Amino acid sequence: MEIKENCEHLEYLKTILDSVADGVFTVDSEMRITTFNRAAEEITGYSAREAVGRRCHDIFRTGVCFSACPLREAQESGEAVVNRELDITDKENRKVPISISASVLRNAQGQAVGGVETFRDLSLIYLLKREIKEKYSFRDLVSRNPAMRRLFDVLPDVAATEATVLLNGDSGTGKELFTRAIHDLSPRREGPLVVVNCGALPEPLLESEIFGARKGAYTGSVENRPGRLEMARGGTLFLDEIGDLPLPLQVKLLRVLENKEYQPLGAKNPLKADVRFVAATHRDLEEMVAEGTFRRDLFFRINVVQLKIPPLRERPEDIPLLIDMALDRFNGRYGKKIRGFSSEALKVLLHYHYPGNVRELLNIVEQTVILCRNGEIGANQLPPAVFSPDPDHGNEPDKPAPAAPVQMSRETLAQLLARHNGNRSQVARELGVDRTTLWRWMKKNGLADA
């Protein structure tokens, strides 16, 4: 009677296991397979008759079977392994991505007698992720935001021309990636793409950096030095943060755009500029023109085609896409197998304001991938900044920005500049105004050179 009951119990257990969508198998203390359900058969291609009695590494053939086996880890540590992603090789020698959970099996006396592993086929999920990525990708850019999609749509037409392009957007929105896409789609794709950051160097060095210099043009100039214009011959010259370009250099750049000629420092004769120009800025150039800090004629020359790149706070639907892209990149770079962010962590990231835009989001993902020790990044692993209200807008999308003061006293401005070591961006952020407004206040109070 007892034998009959045991047989019935085993038959019930087999029926239950075969009804489960995930693969399930058990092993004894010698890692030999003792049970193998129907889903396990479908995922691996091996029948239960072929699998039972064999060691599990003969069936699954993964890269971790002898180095980081989840079943061995669970048996040695006594703790369950949950949702670890890896690839197995099925009977037809195809790679199959799976997610594994493993636990110890114990007898009535609490002694370990083997292990149980459940595994889920991730092939369809990976395929859907790839299809989504392909659907919403354009070159190295990803977005499902309508405004961004419209930009993707016009980029090939813009790239096909020699027209100068002005990219306008906050810092970190991906202006250099847009430039790379324009260059790669253009007839100049075989030529170089050369970048100049107009705000990174003082005026004398920036002039030689752009236009080049001949031997003896200035103290310490012991050889001819090619400028970025010469280095970009036949290709594209990207003038990043052109709003920071000093007025004297704006005049020289205007001549290049008008005449396609430039003269290196110390040179006797002008050279031909065989380049296509793309400029970028986070500033309001029209306001700068009105204030006299940017030349009107240069603005018209570079503003042939203007593309406005929306900040990340205006396209929150792109955050999950960008996170997936970043996880793939940083998992590969640091040898991790992190599945993603917990729902709580993702909720925090979706409601954060991102003053640093996409660049800041990528930095957050990289930082958390480096520090994460398991398969999922929790909210407690996010940097403290994402929990702090944005000084201008707050973390709530509908929260109005605080009203900025109409004017500031000279003393207050001087104190703020001193506190932030002259960093105008930080001062403007604290005041809740843009840098142009701050500069106007500083100029009025005689602090523009501070």
N, C-alpha and C positions, 0 to 999 in steps of 0.2 A: 504493500500500500504506500509506504514511504517513497519507494523508488518511482512509483507512478506519479506521486505528487511532485517529486523533484523534476521529473520529465515535463510535467505540465507547467511547472514554474519556469523552466528553461524555455519552453515553447512560448509562454506568455512574454518573457523577457525578449526573446528574439523578435516577436511580432512588434513589441513596443519600439525596439531599436531600429527595426526596418521602416517604421513609420516616421522616423526623425529625418528631417531634411539634411542635417549635418552628418558628415562621416563620423562614425564612432568605432573604436577598436580598443581592445584591452590586451595587456601583455602580462606574462608571469615574471618572476624575479630574474629570469635569464633573458628578458626582452624578447621572448617568443610570443607571437600573436596567438591569442586564445579565442577572441571573438572579432568579427568583422562584419559590420552591418551593410545593408544594401547601398546606402549613399556612399560608403567607403568604396564599394565595388565600382560604382559609377564614376567617382572622381579619379580613382587610381587606374582603372581598367583591369584590375585583378579581381578574380572571383574569390569568394570566401574560402572555397576549397583550395585555391592556389596560395592564399595568404596565411591561413591558420597553420601554425606549427613552424612557420619561418620567422627569422628575426626581422624586426620591423625595418631595420635599415636596408634589407634586401628588397623591400616593397617600396619604400618612400624615396630612397636614394637622394637625400638632400645634402647640401653642403655643410650642415651642422650635425649630421648623424654621429660623428666621432669627436666633435669638439664642443658642441653646445646643445646636445639633445634635450628637448623640453621634458621628456619623460624621465630621463636620468636626473635632470636638475630638480624636478618635483620630488623624486624619491630620495635624493641626497639631502635636500633642504627641508623636506616635510611640508613645503608650502606650494600652493597651486601656481602654475604658470598660466597667465590669462592673455588671450588674444595676441599671440606673437605671430607676426607675419614672416613667411618664408616661401621659397619655391620648392616643389617636389618634382620629380621626373616620373611621369606615368608610364604604363606598360608600352606605349607607342613612342617613348622617348621624347615626349612633349613636356615643356615646362608648364607647370600649373601653379599659380599663386594661391596660397591658402593662408587662413588664419587659424592658429592652433591654441587650444587650451589643454593643459595636462594636470592630472592629480594622482595622488598615491591611492592604491587599493589596499585596505587592511582587512585582516580576518577578525573574528569575534573577540580575540584576545588583544586586538590593537596592533598586531605585528604587520609590517609591510609585506605584502605578498605579490605585488605587481603594480601596474598602473593603468589608467584609462586616459585616452586622448580623444578629444573631439576636434574636428577640423572642418572649416567652411571653405568652399571654392569661391575665390574672389575674382575669377576670370571675367564674369559679367560686370562686376563693379569696376574693374580696371578698364574694361572695354568702354563702359559708359563714361568714365572719367576722361579717357582718351578722346572719345567723340565730342564731349563737352569742350575739352581744351581745343580741339581742332576747330570746332564751330565758332568759338569765341576768341580765337587767336588770330593775330595778324603780325607776321614776322615774330619779333620777340615781345610783342605787346599782347596783353589779354584784357578783354573787357566784354561785359554784356550790357553796359550802359548805353542808352540810345545816342547820347551826344558823342561818346567815344566811337561808337560804331559808324556814325556819320563821318568822323575824321578818318577812320580806316577806309571808308568808301572813296573819299576824294584823294587819299595819299598817292595812289598810282598816277592819277592825272596830274597832280602837282609835281611829282617826281619826274615825269616825262619831259618837263620843260626846263629851261634855264633860269626861270624866275627866282628872285630872291624871296626866301620864306622867313617870316617872323613867327616864332613859336612863343606864345604867351601863356604862362601858367606859374603856379606857386612852385617854390623849391621842392624838389623831390617828386614831381608828378611824372617824370619820365621824358623830359624834353630831349635828352641825348639819345634815348631809344627811338624817338620819332625821327630825329636827324639821321640815325643809322638806317632806318627804314627808307627814308627819302633817298639817301645815297645809294642804298642797295638796289632800289627800283629804278634808278636813273641811268641815262646813257653813260654816266661817269663812274659806274659801279666798279670798273677795273682800276680806276685811279684811287689815290689815298683819301681817307677821311681824316682831316687834321682838326684838332680842337684847340681853341684859345679861350681861356677863362679871363674875361676882361676885368674882373675884379680881384684877381689873385696877385697882381704885381703892381709896384709903383710905376708911375708914368714913364720914366726913362727906360726902365727894363722892359715894360710892356711894348714900347715903340720898337725896340730892337727885336723883341720876340715876334712881333707881327711882321715887320718889314725887313728884318735882317740888318746886318751891319758889315761894313768892309773893314779890313785891317787898318788900325790906327784911327778909327772913327771916334773913339773915346779912350780914356785911360784904362789900360788893361786889355784892350782889344788887340790881340797879337795875331789873329788870323781872321779870314773871312767867315762870317757866321750866317748861314741861311736862315731866313725868317719863315714863319708858318705859311706865308703866301707862296713862297718858293717851294716849300715842302709839299704843299697841296696842289701843285701843278697837275692839271689833268683830272683833278678830283673835286672834293668839296671841302670848304673851310667853314667850320662851325664856330661862330662867335657867341660863346656862352656868356650870359649876364651882360649883354651889350649896354644895358642901362648904366653900368658902372664905368663905361669908357670915358676918360677925361675929354673935355671939350677940344683941346688941341688935336688929339688923335681922332676925334670925330671928323674934323676937317680933312685930315689925311685919308681917312677911310672913305669919305664922300668922294674924293678925287678918284680913288680906285674904282668905286662903283660906277662913276660917271664915265671915266676914260679907259678903264681896264688897264691902268698903268700904275706903278708904284716905284718909289725910289728908296733903296736901302740907305741906312745912315752911312755917310761918307762916300756914297757912290756918285759918280759924275753923270751917269746916264740912267734914265728910267728903264724898268723892265716890264714886260707884258704880264698881266695877271690872268692866267688861264685857270680860273677856279669858278665854282658855283658857290654862292654864299647862302648859308642858313644862320639866322641869328635867333637868340632866345633871351627872354627876360622874365622876371617875376614882377617887375615894376609896371606902373601905369605910364607909358611913354608919352601919351597925349598930355597928361597932367604935367610931366616933366618939360614938355615943349612949352606949355603955357607958363611955366615958372622960369623958363630960360635955361634949364640945366641939360636940355637935350636939343640938338639942332633940328629945326623943323624940316629942312631940306633932306637931312640924313634919314629922318623918320619916314618921309615919303619914299625914299629910295629903298629902304629895307622892308617897308610895309606893302610890298606888291601882293603877296599872299599872306594873310594872317590866320594862324590856326590857334584857337583858344583851347587849352587843355584843362578840363575841369579838375578841381582838387578831389582827393579821395573822399572827403566828407560829403561831397555831392553825388557820389556813386558807391554807396555802401554795398550794393549788390555785387560789386567786384571783389569785396574782401575775401569771401570763401575761395574764389578762383585764384586770387593772388596767394592765399595761404597754401593751397594745394601745390601751386607752382613752386613756391619757396620751400615747402617741405621736401618735394622731390629733389630740388637742388641741394639743400643742406644735408639731407639724409645721405645722398651720394658723396658729398664732400667730406662728411665727418664719420662715415661708416655706420650710421644709425639706421634703425628700422622703426621710426616713430610713425604711428598711424595717423595721428592728428591731434586736435585740441578737444578737450572735454566740452560738453554743451555749455557748462558754466563759463569756461574760459572763452569759448567762441562768442558767447553773449557779451562778455566784457569787450572783446575786440570789435564787435559789430557796433557798439555804442561809443567807442572812443573817437575823439575828434580828429586825430592825426595831423597836428600842425606840420609834421615832417613828411606827410603824404606817403606815397608808395615806398620811398626810401626808408622811412621810419618803420613801416610795417615789416619790410624785409629784415630790418635790423632786429626787430622784436622776435621774429621767427627764428633767425639765426641764433640769437642769444639763448632762447628757450630750448632749441634743439641741442645746443652744446651742453646745457646744464641738466637736461632731462635724462633720467636713469631708467625709465620704463617705457612702455609703448604708447603712452598718452600724456599730453601736456595739460596739467591742471591749472586752475585759476591762481593757485598759490605760487606757481612758477613764473607768472607774468611779472614784468618789471613794475615797480610801484607807480611809475608815471601814468600808466593806463587807467589807474583808479582815481587819478586826480582830475578835478574839473578843469576844462580848458579855460585859461584866463580871459579869452575873448568870448567864447560861445558856450562853454560848459559841455558836458558829455551828452546832455539831452538834445536831440535834434531840433526841437521846437523852442528851446530856451533862448530868449533874445539876448543879444550881446549887451553888456553894460554900456551906458552912454559915455562916450569919450568927452573929456573936458574941452571946452571951446578954445582955451589958451592955457599956457603954462608960464609961470614966472621963471625968470632967469635963474633964481636961486634953486628952485625945485628941480629944474632941468639939470643944473650943474651937479646937484647932489645925486640925482639918478644916474647920470653919466659916470660919476666917480664910483658909485656903488657897483656898477656893472663894468668897471674898467674900460669905459668908452665904447662898449658894445651896443651899437645903436639898435640892433635887432631885438636884444633883450629889453632895452628901455622901451621901445615901441610896443613890445608885447605886454609889458607891465601896464603901460598907459592905455592899451586897447586901441591903438591907432596904427596906421601903416607907416613905413619908414619915410615915405615922401612927406607926410604931414609932420612927422617929427623933425625932418630936415628943415622944413619951412619954419617951424618954431625956433629951431636952433639958429637959423640964419638971422631971424628977426632979433634974437637976443645976443647976437655976436658970438655964438658958440659953434658955428659951422665948422671951424677948424679944430674942434675939441677931439 
